[in-house]
Amino acid sequence: MGRRSRARRLQQQQQQRPGSAEDGGKRNGAGWEGGYPEIVKENKLFEHYYQELKIVPEGEWDQFMGALREPLPATLRITGYKSHAKEILHCLKNKYFKELEDLEVDGQKVEVPQPLSWYPEELAWHTNLSRKILRKSPQLEKFHQFLVSETESGNLSRQEAVSMIPPLLLNARPHHKILDMCAAPGSKTTQLIEMLHADMNVPFPEGFVIANDVDNKRCYLLVHQAKRLGSPCIMVVNHDASCIPRLQVDVNGRKEVLFYDRILCDVPCSGDGTMRKNIDVWKKWSTVNSLHVQFHGLEILQYAIFCALELADVSSELPGLKWVPGLSQWKVMTKDGQWFASWDDVPHNRHTQIRPTMFPPKDPEKLQAMHLERCLRILPHHQNTGGFFVAVLVKKSSMPWNKRPPKLQGEPVEPRAPVPPSPVEPTVGCASNPLELESKLAPGMSDTEAVERAENSGSKKDGVCGPPPSKKMKLFGFKEDPFVFIPEDDPLFPPIQKFYALDPSFPKTNLLTRTTEGKKRQLYMVSKELRNVLLNNSERMKVINTGIKVWCRNNSGEEFDCAFRLAQEGIYTLYPFINSRIITVSIEDVQVLLTQENPFFRKLSSEAYSQVKDMGKWPDAETKPDALQCPIVLCGWRGKASVRTFVPRNERLHYLRMMGLEVPMGKKREGAAGAPGAGSASPVEPEDGPGAASPAEPEDGPCAASPAEPEDGASAEQEAGRDDSSGGDPAEAGPPR
């Protein structure tokens, strides 16, 4: 098509388009404005369905529908480790929220954000401030900058209130092995990671989180979310949740099935509860989608639950949370409004659309034993939220195919009954008598042997229920580079160990790279338990990312016997093991380091000045500014006469705010011409940690590489987006470019 033809066609389309200039952007009052239709928030079929099943308590229908038609309030959660989270909370309550009191915008009084009453320790808040008001109001500029900066740094999370509930009810502990089956975009996953690191003094918790998602692209978003917390105990994998591979681990030289202590399963649903934020649901809602996702959701749940499970009573675990009990009786409706009260009523030609599992059990005793009233149904009008459904299931007995009683884990007594570990394997059918099952299995059979035998025998054989046959693993998207652990005798590590005076307890076998050839540019670290999983399952699963970056190569340091500098992402994991090249600085020193590009030694306090000048001869110390509730650890670079921090823009702003110093987003740091401002990242996007080093002597401290000597001669893009090989940096949120 020629240029003129394309122009004529474009002109015709503009003339025919509703909302064009001819009708002033509107179309006969039918709701068109700016070329887009106004969605009418009504759906008679939806209302009929909800009223017929009495889903909403009597007398609350008008409030329910009224809440659905209102925009969803903004909610935010303070993320990260507890000591840092409390510092942000203190800043929010005592500075930003106070500035909102008695404030009016466009004649409307601004409501001060309020904590979610049921979320522990006031770490989650909701507000009526819309994005438009936050962006356009000069009175709210500082608060808006704070929210943007802290969200980008990972210290705040814009997370829907009801989405925060499932991780809380999982009651996860630092030693738990957790599977998040449908994890992207990762807000719940980050909550689970935080629970593992409840004690900041333990750099390597015994537990871990394996976060899975079927969408390859969304897995990288998940990586980006998890990376912000800097944990060595997270692994992101890419599988269909209905057929996640059965993993194995090495236990005293013997291969055994990996059992999980907690499983979070956020299965696909009809999306009714998202009407307040996804207004397309109003015009698209029908039972067709609900019936379709039930099939897939059931497949996923089969890989997460067993016939030995029961619903837990969690009614008292989140005081202040309003909810209504689960239903025990319901009917199934087709897209044309036809109802069926039981499977017996469904005609044969509907059997592909409607399944027996969509109906409640007929037997009253079985129905009562299920305790469906223990499910939580969160309705939008009760607490001004979206709609949500939560069911907490606990394993109460051994699997039917396993004669041996479950092993005791030595866990402390918890509010709910202890949950023995559960493997991710489905149960399709169960014999009614467990004793019958035991007689069919060989005595003394191990967990692994029992699972393998059940798997090999199919889903149900001779009355024995067990996992279905394994499905072939399907791989999507980019093929990731391998995970290669550093051998114990690798000559790469001793110089690092000597230079930083690493403690003998440092787990060097947990170090890995993402390349098998050439120089290793970056070193990553995982926990001992995830190392076990990686070594024994490399061919079973597709791992997108795991661990955390702890060291980066700096070629200029090779002549001084250490070619690696510290990475900011992993400094809080490494710091407990480092015994050299650390300086202690005051709040004033930190302000200098974070606001000036390359401050000279003389600009530091006398104590910090003497430590920097005599690097390596001062005692070990932490950076603990007096006014903060948590330590700040910054990585950096010591030059001949100056120091420099490797702290990205948003982290600089974060630390400065925590110390009571507000720096405008656009203001540049002091220093040489062309130096990056406080609102930009340093050239190599490095880390923050306590110490400094010369261009010839890499360090562990609050500084950064000399501007004249970026690491490996790499540009900012190369450092942020590349790894040991041509593959992508596992710390980045996106496929390799």
For each residue, the residues with C-beta under 8 A, 3 or more apart:
1: 5 6 9
2: 5 6
3: 6 7
4: 7 8
5: 1 2 8 9
6: 1 2 3 9 10
7: 3 4 10 11
8: 4 5 11 12
9: 1 5 6 12 13
10: 6 7 13 14
11: 7 8 14 15
12: 8 9 15 16
13: 9 10 16 17
14: 10 11 17 20
15: 11 12 20 22
16: 12 13 20
17: 13 14 20 35
18: 23 27 32 35 37
19: 23 25 26 27 32 33 34 35 36
20: 14 15 16 17 23 25 35
21: 24 25
22: 15
23: 18 19 20 26 27 28 32
24: 21
25: 19 20 21 32 33 34 35
26: 19 23 29 30 32 33
27: 18 19 23 30 31 32
28: 23
29: 26
30: 26 27 37
31: 27 37 38 40
32: 18 19 23 25 26 27 35 36 37 38
33: 19 25 26 36 38
34: 19 25
35: 17 18 19 20 25 32
36: 19 32 33
37: 18 30 31 32
38: 31 32 33
39: 279 280 282 283
40: 31 282 283
41: 68 69 275 279 282
42: 47 282
43: 46 47 282 283 285
44: 47 48
45: 48 49 285 286 287 337
46: 43 49 50 272 282 285
47: 42 43 44 50 51 65
48: 44 45 51 52 337
49: 45 46 52 53 287 333
50: 46 47 53 55 56 64
51: 47 48 54 56 61
52: 48 49 331 333 339
53: 49 50 327 330 331
54: 51 58
55: 50 327 377
56: 50 51 60 61 64 379
57: 60 324
58: 54
59:
60: 56 57 63 64 379 381
61: 51 56 64 65
62: 65 66
63: 60 66 67 381
64: 50 56 60 61 67 68 379 380 381
65: 47 61 62 68 69
66: 62 63 69 70 381
67: 63 64 70 276 380 381 384
68: 41 64 65 275 276 380 381
69: 41 65 66
70: 66 67 276
71: 130 276 277
72: 160 276 277 385 386
73: 126 127 128 384
74: 126 127 128 129 130 131 158
75: 116 124 125 126 127 158 159 160 161
76: 113 124 125 126 127 147 151 156 157 158 159
77: 119 123 124 125 156 157 159 164 187 191
78: 85 88 89 92 123 124 155 156
79: 85 154 155 156 157 190 194 228 229
80: 84 85 88 154 155 194 229
81: 84 85 194 197 200 229 572 630
82: 85 86 194 198 200
83: 86 87 200 629 630 631
84: 80 81 87 88 155 630
85: 78 79 80 81 82 88 89 123 155
86: 82 83 89 90 121 629 630
87: 83 84 90 91 628 629 630 658
88: 78 80 84 85 91 92 150 155 156 658
89: 78 85 86 92 93 121 122 123
90: 86 87 93 94 629
91: 87 88 94 95 96 657 658
92: 78 88 89 95 96 97 113 125
93: 89 90 97 98 122
94: 90 91 97 98
95: 91 92 98 99
96: 91 92 99 100 142 143 146
97: 92 93 94 100 101 112 113
98: 93 94 95 101
99: 95 96 103 142 143
100: 96 97 103 110 112 113 140 143
101: 97 98 112
102: 109
103: 99 100 109 110 139 140
104: 107 108 109 110
105: 108 110 133 137 139 140
106: 133 137
107: 104
108: 104 105
109: 102 103 104
110: 100 103 104 105 128 129 133 140
111: 114 127 128 129
112: 97 100 101
113: 76 92 97 100 125 126 127 129
114: 111 125 126 127
115: 119 122 124 125
116: 75 119 124 125 126 161 164 320
117: 319 320 321
118: 318 319 320 321
119: 77 115 116 122 123 124 164 168 318
120: 123 168
121: 86 89
122: 89 93 115 119 125
123: 77 78 85 89 119 120
124: 75 76 77 78 115 116 119 159 161 164
125: 75 76 77 92 113 114 115 116 122
126: 73 74 75 76 113 114 116 161 384
127: 73 74 75 76 111 113 114
128: 73 74 110 111
129: 74 110 111 113 133 134 140
130: 71 74 133 134
131: 74 134 135
132: 135 136
133: 105 106 110 129 130 136 137 140
134: 129 130 131 137 140 143 144 147
135: 131 132 144
136: 132 133
137: 105 106 133 134 140 141
138: 141
139: 103 105
140: 100 103 105 110 129 133 134 137 143 144
141: 137 138 144 145
142: 96 99 145 146 662
143: 96 99 100 134 140 146 147
144: 134 135 140 141 147 148
145: 141 142 148 149 664 665
146: 96 142 143 149 150 657
147: 76 134 143 144 150 151 156
148: 144 145 151 152
149: 145 146 152 153 649 650 653 654 665
150: 88 146 147 153 155 156 650 654
151: 76 147 148 154 155 156 157 158
152: 148 149 650
153: 149 150 228 648 650 651 653 654
154: 79 80 151 157 225 227 228 229
155: 78 79 80 84 85 88 150 151 654
156: 76 77 78 79 88 147 150 151
157: 76 77 79 151 154 187 190
158: 74 75 76 151
159: 75 76 77 124 163 164 187
160: 72 75 163 164 277 385 386
161: 75 116 124 126 164 383 385 386
162: 165 273 378 385 386 387 388
163: 159 160 166 187 188 388
164: 77 116 119 124 159 160 161 167 168 187 188 191
165: 162 168 169 318 321 376 378 388 390
166: 163 169 170 188 264 266 390
167: 164 170 172 188 191 192 195 264
168: 119 120 164 165 171 191 317 318
169: 165 166 314 317 318 390 392
170: 166 167 178 192 262 264 392
171: 168 262 317 414 415 416
172: 167 176 178 192 195 196 207 261 262
173: 176 195 198 207 261 411 414
174: 195 196 197 198 199 202 205 206 207
175: 205 206 207 261 411
176: 172 173 196 207 261 262
177: 207 208 210 258 259 260 261 262 421 529
178: 170 172 192 196 207 208 209 210 260 261 262 263 264
179: 209 210 212 244 260 262 263 264 304 424
180: 183 188 189 192 209 210 211 212 263 264
181: 212 241 244 263 264 265 266 267 300 303 304 424
182: 212 213 214 241 265 266 267 268 300
183: 180 186 188 189 211 212 213 222 236 264 266
184: 213 215 218 219 221 222
185: 218 221 222 225
186: 183 189 190 211 221 222 224 225 226
187: 77 157 159 163 164 190 191 225
188: 163 164 166 167 180 183 191 192 264 266
189: 180 183 186 192 193 209 211 222 225 226 234
190: 79 157 186 187 193 194 225 226 228 229
191: 77 164 167 168 187 188 194 195
192: 167 170 172 178 180 188 189 195 196 209 262 264
193: 189 190 196 197 209 226 229 231 233 234
194: 79 80 81 82 190 191 197 198 229
195: 167 172 173 174 191 192 198
196: 172 174 176 178 192 193 205 207 208 209 231 233
197: 81 174 193 194 200 202 205 229 231 233
198: 82 173 174 194 195
199: 174 202 205
200: 81 82 83 197 572 630
201: 576
202: 174 197 199 205
203: 232 572 573 574 575 576 577
204: 232 233 507 510 527 528 573
205: 174 175 196 197 199 202 208 233 527
206: 174 175 527 529
207: 172 173 174 175 176 177 178 196 233 261 529
208: 177 178 196 205 233 234 235 527 529 530 533
209: 178 179 180 189 192 193 196 233 234 235
210: 177 178 179 180 235 237 533
211: 180 183 186 189 222 226 234 235 236 237
212: 179 180 181 182 183 236 237 238 239 241 244
213: 182 183 184 218 219 222 236 238 241
214: 182 238 239 240 241 476
215: 184 218 219
216: 219 220 238 476 477 478 544 735
217: 220 221 477 735
218: 184 185 213 215 221 222
219: 184 213 215 216 222 223 236 237 238 477 544 545
220: 216 217 223 224 544 732 733 734 735
221: 184 185 186 217 218 224 225 733
222: 183 184 185 186 189 211 213 218 219 225 226 236 544 733
223: 219 220 226 227 236 544 545 730 731 732 733
224: 186 220 221 227 228 732 733 734
225: 154 185 186 187 189 190 221 222 228 733
226: 186 189 190 193 211 222 223 229 231 234 236 545
227: 154 223 224 230 545 548 569 731 732 733
228: 79 153 154 190 224 225
229: 79 80 81 154 190 193 194 197 226 234
230: 227 548 569 570 571 572 573
231: 193 196 197 226 234 548 573
232: 203 204 510 525 526 527 530 547 548 570 573
233: 193 196 197 204 205 207 208 209 526 527 529 530
234: 189 193 208 209 211 226 229 231 546 547
235: 208 209 210 211 526 530 533 534 543 545 546 547
236: 183 211 212 213 219 222 223 226 543 544 545 546
237: 210 211 212 219 244 541 542 543 544
238: 212 213 214 216 219 475 476 477 542 544
239: 212 214 243 244 245 473 541 542
240: 214 243 244 474
241: 181 182 212 213 214 244 265 267 300 303
242: 296 299 300 302 303 471
243: 239 240 303 470 471 473
244: 179 181 212 237 239 240 241 303 424 541
245: 239 470 473 537 540 541
246: 257 258 423 424 425 451 455 467 470 540
247: 257 258 533 536 537 540 541
248: 255 256 257 258 448 536 537 540
249: 255 256 258 529 532 533 536
250: 253 254 255 256 532 535 536
251: 254 255 256
252:
253: 250
254: 250 251
255: 248 249 250 251 448 536
256: 248 249 250 251 446 447 448
257: 246 247 248 423 447 448 451
258: 177 246 247 248 249 423 533
259: 177 421 422 423 447
260: 177 178 179 263 421 422 423 424
261: 172 173 175 176 177 178 207 409 419 421 422
262: 170 171 172 176 177 178 179 192 419
263: 178 179 180 181 260 304 422 424
264: 166 167 170 178 179 180 181 183 188 192
265: 181 182 241 300 301 304
266: 166 181 182 183 188
267: 181 182 241 293 296 297 300 301
268: 182 293 296 297 300
269: 272 273 290 293 297 389
270: 285 289 290 293
271: 274 275 278 281 285 289
272: 46 269 275 281 285 387
273: 162 269 378 380 386 387 388 389
274: 271 277 278 281 386 387
275: 41 68 271 272 278 279 281 282 285 380 386 387
276: 67 68 70 71 72 380 386
277: 71 72 160 274 386
278: 271 274 275 281
279: 39 41 275 282
280: 39 283 284
281: 271 272 274 275 278 284 285
282: 39 40 41 42 43 46 275 279 285
283: 39 40 43 280
284: 280 281 289
285: 43 45 46 270 271 272 275 281 282 289
286: 45 289 290 335
287: 45 49 290 291 332 333 334 335
288: 291 292 335
289: 270 271 284 285 286 292 293
290: 269 270 286 287 293 294
291: 287 288 294 295 332 334 353 354 358
292: 288 289 295 296
293: 267 268 269 270 289 290 296 297
294: 290 291 297 298 355 357 358
295: 291 292 298 299 355
296: 242 267 268 292 293 299 300
297: 267 268 269 293 294 300 301
298: 294 295 301 302 357
299: 242 295 296 302 303
300: 181 182 241 242 265 267 268 296 297 303 304
301: 265 267 297 298 304 305
302: 242 298 299 305 426 427 428 468
303: 181 241 242 243 244 299 300 424 425 426
304: 179 181 263 265 300 301 424 426
305: 301 302 309 393 426 427
306: 309 395 399 422 425 426 427
307: 400 427 430 465
308: 395 396 397 398 399 400
309: 305 306 393 394 395 396
310: 370 371 393 394 396
311: 370 371 372 374 375 391 392 393
312: 374 392 393 394 416 417
313: 316 371 374
314: 169 317 318 374 376 392 416
315: 374
316: 313 319
317: 168 169 171 314 415 416
318: 118 119 165 168 169 314 321
319: 117 118 316
320: 116 117 118
321: 117 118 165 318 376 378 383
322: 378 382 383
323: 376 377 378 379 382
324: 57 377 379 382
325: 372 373 374 375 376 377
326: 372 373 374 375 376 377 389 391
327: 53 55 330 372 377
328: 360 367 370 372 373
329: 360
330: 53 327 359 360
331: 52 53 339 340 341
332: 287 291 339 340 346 354 358 359
333: 49 52 287 337 338 339 340
334: 287 291 337 338 339 340 350 353 354
335: 286 287 288
336:
337: 45 48 333 334
338: 333 334
339: 52 331 332 333 334
340: 331 332 333 334 343 345 346 350 354 359
341: 331 345
342: 345 346 359 362
343: 340 346 354 356 359
344:
345: 340 341 342
346: 332 340 342 343 350 351 354
347: 350 351
348: 351
349:
350: 334 340 346 347 353 354
351: 346 347 348 354 355
352:
353: 291 334 350
354: 291 332 334 340 343 346 350 351 358
355: 294 295 351 358
356: 343 359
357: 294 298
358: 291 294 332 354 355
359: 330 332 340 342 343 356
360: 328 329 330 367 372
361: 366 367 370
362: 342 367
363: 366 367
364: 367 368
365: 368 369
366: 361 363 369 370
367: 328 360 361 362 363 364 370 372
368: 364 365 371
369: 365 366
370: 310 311 328 361 366 367
371: 310 311 313 368 374
372: 311 325 326 327 328 360 367 375
373: 325 326 328
374: 311 312 313 314 315 325 326 371 391 392
375: 311 325 326 372 389 390 391
376: 165 314 321 323 325 326 388 389 390 391
377: 55 323 324 325 326 327 388 389
378: 162 165 273 321 322 323 382 383 385 387 388 389 390
379: 56 60 64 323 324 382 387
380: 64 67 68 273 275 276 384 385 386 387
381: 60 63 64 66 67 68 384
382: 322 323 324 378 379 385
383: 161 321 322 378
384: 67 73 126 380 381
385: 72 160 161 162 378 380 382 388
386: 72 160 161 162 273 274 275 276 277 380
387: 162 272 273 274 275 378 379 380
388: 162 163 165 273 376 377 378 385
389: 269 273 326 375 376 377 378
390: 165 166 169 375 376 378
391: 311 326 374 375 376
392: 169 170 311 312 314 374
393: 305 309 310 311 312
394: 309 310 312 416 417 419
395: 306 308 309 406 419 420 421 422
396: 308 309 310 417
397: 308 406 434
398: 308 402 403 404 405 406 420
399: 306 308 402 427 450 466
400: 307 308 427 430 431 434 437 464 465 466
401: 437 441 450 451 453 454 464 465 466
402: 398 399 441 445 447 450 451
403: 398 437 438 441 443 445 450
404: 398 444 445 446 447 450
405: 398
406: 395 397 398 420 421
407: 420 421 447
408:
409: 261 418 420 421
410:
411: 173 175 414 418
412:
413: 418
414: 171 173 411 417 418
415: 171 317
416: 171 312 314 317 394 419
417: 312 394 396 414
418: 409 411 413 414
419: 261 262 394 395 416 422
420: 395 398 406 407 409
421: 177 259 260 261 395 406 407 409
422: 259 260 261 263 306 395 419
423: 246 257 258 259 260 447 451
424: 179 181 244 246 260 263 303 304
425: 246 303 306 451 455 466 467
426: 302 303 304 305 306 459 467 468
427: 302 305 306 307 399 400 430 465 466 467
428: 302 459 460 465 468
429: 459 460 465
430: 307 400 427 465
431: 400 434 436 437 463 464 465
432: 436
433: 436 437
434: 397 400 431 437 438
435: 438 439
436: 431 432 433 439 440 463
437: 400 401 403 431 433 434 440 441 463 464 465
438: 403 434 435 441
439: 435 436
440: 436 437 462 463 464
441: 401 402 403 437 438 445 450 453 464
442: 445
443: 403
444: 404
445: 402 403 404 441 442 449 450 453
446: 256 404 449 450
447: 256 257 259 402 404 407 423 450 451
448: 248 255 256 257 451 452
449: 445 446 452 453
450: 399 401 402 403 404 441 445 446 447 453 454
451: 246 257 401 402 423 425 447 448 454 455 466 467
452: 448 449 455 456
453: 401 441 445 449 450 456 457 466
454: 401 450 451 457 464 465 466 467
455: 246 425 451 452 466 467 468 469 470
456: 452 453
457: 453 454 461 464 466
458: 461 466 468 469
459: 426 428 429 465 466 467 468 469
460: 428 429 463 464 465 466
461: 457 458 464
462: 440
463: 431 436 437 440 460
464: 400 401 431 437 440 441 454 457 460 461
465: 307 400 401 427 428 429 430 431 437 454 459 460
466: 399 400 401 425 427 451 453 454 455 457 458 459 460
467: 246 425 426 427 451 454 455 459
468: 302 426 428 455 458 459
469: 455 458 459
470: 243 245 246 455
471: 242 243
472:
473: 239 243 245 540 541 542
474: 240
475: 238 479 542
476: 214 216 238
477: 216 217 219 238 735
478: 216 728 735 736
479: 475
480: 514 542 543 544 545 727 728 730
481: 514 515 723 724 725 727 728
482: 514 515 516 538
483: 512 514 534 538 543 546
484: 512 513 514 515 516
485: 509 510 511 512 531 534 535
486: 490 492 493 508 509 511 512 513 523
487: 490
488: 508 509
489:
490: 486 487 493
491: 494
492: 486 495 496 520
493: 486 490 496 497 508 511
494: 491 497 498
495: 492 498 499 561 562 563
496: 492 493 499 500 502 551 562 564
497: 493 494 500 501 502 506 508
498: 494 495 501 561 562
499: 495 496 561 562 580 581 698
500: 496 497 562 566 578 579 580 581 700
501: 497 498 578 579 580 581
502: 496 497 506 508 577 578 579
503: 506 576 577 578 579
504:
505: 577
506: 497 502 503 577
507: 204 510 525 528
508: 486 488 493 497 502 511
509: 485 486 488 531
510: 204 232 485 507 525 526 527 528 531
511: 485 486 493 508 523 524 525 550
512: 483 484 485 486 523 524 525 526 531 534 547
513: 484 486 520 521 522 523 524 724
514: 480 481 482 483 484 522 524 723 724 725 727 730
515: 481 482 484 518 520 521 723 724 725 727
516: 482 484 725
517: 725
518: 515 724 725
519: 553 724
520: 492 513 515 523 553 724
521: 513 515 552 553 712 722 723 724
522: 513 514 549 551 552 553 567 723 724 729
523: 486 511 512 513 520 549 550 551 552 564
524: 511 512 513 514 546 547 548 549 550 570 730 731
525: 232 507 510 511 512 547 548 550 570 573 574
526: 232 233 235 510 512 530 531 534 546 547 548
527: 204 205 206 208 232 233 510 530 531
528: 204 507 510 531 532
529: 177 206 207 208 233 249 532 533
530: 208 232 233 235 526 527 533 534 546 547
531: 485 509 510 512 526 527 528 534 535
532: 249 250 528 529 535 536
533: 208 210 235 247 249 258 529 530 536 537
534: 235 483 485 512 526 530 531 537 538 543 546
535: 250 485 531 532 538
536: 247 248 249 250 255 532 533
537: 245 247 248 533 534 540 541
538: 482 483 534 535 543
539:
540: 245 246 247 248 473 537
541: 237 239 244 245 247 473 537
542: 237 238 239 473 475 480
543: 235 236 237 480 483 534 538 546
544: 216 219 220 222 223 236 237 238 480 730
545: 219 223 226 227 235 236 480 730 731
546: 234 235 236 483 524 526 530 534 543 730
547: 232 234 235 512 524 525 526 530 730
548: 227 230 231 232 524 525 526 569 570 573 731
549: 522 523 524 552 567 569 570 729 731
550: 511 523 524 525 566 567 569 570 573 574
551: 496 522 523 564 565 566 567 570
552: 521 522 523 549 564 565 566 567 686 711 719
553: 519 520 521 522 563 564 711 712
554: 557 563 564 565 698 705 711 712
555: 558 563 711 712 713
556: 559 695 696 709
557: 554 560 562 563 564 565 696 697 698
558: 555 561 562 563
559: 556 696
560: 557 696 697
561: 495 498 499 558
562: 495 496 498 499 500 557 558 697 698
563: 495 553 554 555 557 558
564: 496 523 551 552 553 554 557 698
565: 551 552 554 557 635 637 686 693 698 699 705 711
566: 500 550 551 552 570 571 574 635 687 689 691 698 699 700
567: 522 549 550 551 552 570 571 635 686 687
568: 571 634 635 646 647 648 651 686 687 688 689
569: 227 230 548 549 550 687 731
570: 230 232 524 525 548 549 550 551 566 567 573 574 687
571: 230 566 567 568 574 575 633 634 635 687 688 689 700
572: 81 200 203 230 575 633
573: 203 204 230 231 232 525 548 550 570
574: 203 525 550 566 570 571 577 578 689 700
575: 203 571 572 578 622 633 689 690 700
576: 201 203 503
577: 203 502 503 505 506 574
578: 500 501 502 503 574 575 581 582 700
579: 500 501 502 503 582 620
580: 499 500 501 616 620 700
581: 499 500 501 578 615 616 691 693 699 700 701
582: 578 579 620 621 622 690 691 700 701
583: 608 611 612 615 618 621 623 690 691 692 701 702
584: 607 608 611 621 622 623 624 690
585: 589 590 593 604 605 608 623 690 702
586: 589 590 605 607 608 625 626
587: 590 591 625 626 627 628 659
588: 591 592 605
589: 585 586 592 593 604 605 608
590: 585 586 587 593 594 623 625 632 634 655 659 702
591: 587 588 594 595 656 659 661
592: 588 589 595 596 599 603 604
593: 585 589 590 596 599 634 636 643 644 645 702 703
594: 590 591 645 647 652 655 656 669 678
595: 591 592 652 656 661 663 669 670 678
596: 592 593 599 603 669 670 671
597: 644 669 670 671 672 675 676 707
598: 639 642 643 644 671 672 675 706 707
599: 592 593 596 603 604 642 643 644 671
600: 603 641 642
601: 604 609 612 613 641 642 643
602: 609
603: 592 596 599 600
604: 585 589 592 599 601 608 609 612 643
605: 585 586 588 589 608 609
606: 609 610
607: 584 586 610 611
608: 583 584 585 586 589 604 605 611 612
609: 601 602 604 605 606 612 613
610: 606 607 613 614 618
611: 583 584 607 608 614 615 618
612: 583 601 604 608 609 615 638 643 692
613: 601 609 610
614: 610 611 617 618
615: 581 583 611 612 618 638 692 693 694 697 699
616: 580 581
617: 614
618: 583 610 611 614 615 621
619:
620: 579 580 582
621: 582 583 584 618 690
622: 575 582 584 631 633 690
623: 583 584 585 590 631 632 633 634 690 702
624: 584 628 631 632
625: 586 587 590 628 632 659
626: 586 587
627: 587 659 660
628: 87 587 624 625 631 632 658 659
629: 83 86 87 90
630: 81 83 84 86 87 200
631: 83 622 623 624 628
632: 590 623 624 625 628 655 658 688 690 702
633: 571 572 575 622 623 688 689 690 702
634: 568 571 590 593 623 645 646 647 655 687 688 689 690 691 701 702 703
635: 565 566 567 568 571 645 646 647 686 687 688 689 690 691 699 700 701 702 703 704
636: 593 643 644 645 646 688 689 691 692 693 699 701 702 703 704
637: 565 643 644 646 692 693 694 695 698 699 703 704 705 706
638: 612 615 643 691 692 693 694 697 699 701 703
639: 598 642 643 644 694 695 706
640: 694 695
641: 600 601
642: 598 599 600 601 639
643: 593 598 599 601 604 612 636 637 638 639 692 702 703
644: 593 597 598 599 636 637 639 682 692 703 704 705 706 707
645: 593 594 634 635 636 652 682 688 702 703 704
646: 568 634 635 636 637 682 684 685 686 687 688 703 704 705
647: 568 594 634 635 651 652 655 682 686 687 688 702 704
648: 153 568 651 652 681 682 685 686
649: 149 652 653 676 677 678 679 680 681
650: 149 150 152 153 653 654
651: 153 568 647 648 654 655 688
652: 594 595 645 647 648 649 655 656 663 678
653: 149 153 649 650 656 657 663 665 678 679
654: 149 150 153 155 650 651 657 658
655: 590 594 632 634 647 651 652 658 659 688
656: 591 594 595 652 653 659 661 662 663 678
657: 91 146 653 654 660 661 662
658: 87 88 91 628 632 654 655
659: 587 590 591 625 627 628 655 656
660: 627 657
661: 591 595 656 657
662: 142 656 657
663: 595 652 653 656 667 678
664: 145 667 678
665: 145 149 653 678 679
666: 677 679
667: 663 664 677 678 679
668: 675 676 677 678 679
669: 594 595 596 597 675 676 677 678
670: 595 596 597 675
671: 596 597 598 599 675
672: 597 598 675 707
673:
674:
675: 597 598 668 669 670 671 672 707
676: 597 649 668 669 680 681 682 683
677: 649 666 667 668 669 680
678: 594 595 649 652 653 656 663 664 665 667 668 669
679: 649 653 665 666 667 668
680: 649 676 677
681: 648 649 676 685 716
682: 644 645 646 647 648 676 685 686 704 705
683: 676 705 707 710 715 716 719
684: 646 704 705 710 711 714 716 719
685: 646 648 681 682 716 719 720
686: 552 565 567 568 635 646 647 648 682 704 705 711
687: 566 567 568 569 570 571 634 635 646 647
688: 568 571 632 633 634 635 636 645 646 647 651 655 702
689: 566 568 571 574 575 633 634 635 636 700 701 702
690: 575 582 583 584 585 621 622 623 632 633 634 635 700 701 702
691: 566 581 582 583 634 635 636 638 699 700 701 702 703
692: 583 612 615 636 637 638 643 644 699 701 702 703
693: 565 581 615 636 637 638 697 698 699 700 701 703
694: 615 637 638 639 640 697 699
695: 556 637 639 640 705 706 708 709
696: 556 557 559 560
697: 557 560 562 615 638 693 694
698: 499 554 557 562 564 565 566 637 693
699: 565 566 581 615 635 636 637 638 691 692 693 694 703
700: 500 566 571 574 575 578 580 581 582 635 689 690 691 693
701: 581 582 583 634 635 636 638 689 690 691 692 693
702: 583 585 590 593 623 632 633 634 635 636 643 645 647 688 689 690 691 692
703: 593 634 635 636 637 638 643 644 645 646 691 692 693 699
704: 635 636 637 644 645 646 647 682 684 686
705: 554 565 637 644 646 682 683 684 686 695 709 710 711
706: 598 637 639 644 695 709
707: 597 598 644 672 675 683 710
708: 695
709: 556 695 705 706
710: 683 684 705 707 713 714 715 719
711: 552 553 554 555 565 684 686 705 714 719
712: 521 553 554 555
713: 555 710
714: 684 710 711 718 719 722
715: 683 710 718 719
716: 681 683 684 685 719 720
717: 720 721
718: 714 715 721 722
719: 552 683 684 685 710 711 714 715 716 722
720: 685 716 717 729 732
721: 717 718 728 729 732 734 736 737
722: 521 714 718 719 726 728 729 736
723: 481 514 515 521 522 727 728 729 730 736
724: 481 513 514 515 518 519 520 521 522 727
725: 481 514 515 516 517 518
726: 722 736
727: 480 481 514 515 723 724 736
728: 478 480 481 721 722 723 732 734 735 736 737
729: 522 549 720 721 722 723 732 736
730: 223 480 514 524 544 545 546 547 723
731: 223 227 524 545 548 549 569
732: 220 223 224 227 720 721 728 729
733: 220 221 222 223 224 225 227
734: 220 224 721 728 737
735: 216 217 220 477 478 728
736: 478 721 722 723 726 727 728 729
737: 721 728 734
